[in-house]
Amino acid sequence: MKPISMKTLIAVFLWFILLVLCWPLALALIFLLPLIWLILLPFKIVGLTLEVVFKLISAILLFPFRIVGAVK
């Protein structure tokens, strides 16, 4: 079983504080955050894809210099 991270515990603790202080906002957050995550998911996938493409282009362009550096 995967241990719970401190970040998760802090988020749950802050949500419970929000639930006590302003329960309608806390309940709205429970329903809206997964929807926001689903809306932002394609942008995260595109960002990951672009990061991989740029790393590949960088590796292709720097490959000759790595070969020259290895020969010395």
C-alpha positions as CSV (number, residue, x, y, z in Angstrom):
1,M,0.0,0.0,0.0
2,K,1.3,3.4,-1.0
3,P,1.9,5.8,2.0
4,I,0.0,9.0,2.1
5,S,2.2,12.0,1.4
6,M,2.4,15.1,3.6
7,K,1.0,17.2,0.7
8,T,-2.2,15.2,0.7
9,L,-2.6,15.4,4.4
10,I,-2.2,19.2,4.3
11,A,-4.7,19.5,1.5
12,V,-7.3,17.4,3.4
13,F,-6.7,19.4,6.6
14,L,-7.1,22.7,4.7
15,W,-10.3,21.4,3.1
16,F,-11.7,20.5,6.5
17,I,-10.9,24.0,7.8
18,L,-12.7,25.4,4.7
19,L,-15.6,23.1,5.4
20,V,-16.0,24.5,8.9
21,L,-15.6,28.1,7.9
22,C,-17.6,28.1,4.6
23,W,-19.2,24.8,3.9
24,P,-20.9,25.8,0.6
25,L,-17.5,26.8,-0.9
26,A,-15.9,23.5,0.3
27,L,-18.7,21.4,-1.3
28,A,-18.4,23.4,-4.5
29,L,-14.7,22.7,-4.5
30,I,-15.3,19.0,-4.2
31,F,-17.4,19.0,-7.3
32,L,-15.5,21.6,-9.4
33,L,-11.9,20.5,-8.9
34,P,-12.3,17.2,-10.8
35,L,-14.1,19.1,-13.6
36,I,-11.3,21.6,-13.8
37,W,-8.7,18.8,-13.8
38,L,-10.5,17.1,-16.7
39,I,-10.6,20.4,-18.6
40,L,-6.9,21.0,-18.1
41,L,-5.8,17.4,-18.8
42,P,-5.4,17.9,-22.6
43,F,-3.1,20.9,-22.0
44,K,-1.0,18.7,-19.7
45,I,-0.8,16.0,-22.3
46,V,0.3,18.6,-25.0
47,G,2.8,20.0,-22.6
48,L,4.3,16.6,-21.9
49,T,4.4,15.8,-25.6
50,L,6.2,19.1,-26.5
51,E,8.7,18.5,-23.7
52,V,9.5,15.1,-25.1
53,V,9.8,16.5,-28.7
54,F,12.1,19.3,-27.6
55,K,14.3,16.8,-25.7
56,L,14.5,14.6,-28.7
57,I,15.4,17.5,-31.0
58,S,18.1,18.6,-28.5
59,A,19.5,15.1,-28.3
60,I,19.7,14.9,-32.1
61,L,21.4,18.2,-32.5
62,L,23.9,17.7,-29.6
63,F,24.7,14.1,-30.6
64,P,27.7,15.0,-32.9
65,F,29.2,17.1,-30.1
66,R,28.9,14.2,-27.6
67,I,30.7,12.0,-30.1
68,V,33.5,14.5,-30.5
69,G,33.7,14.9,-26.7
70,A,33.9,11.2,-26.2
71,V,36.8,10.8,-28.7
72,K,39.0,13.3,-26.9
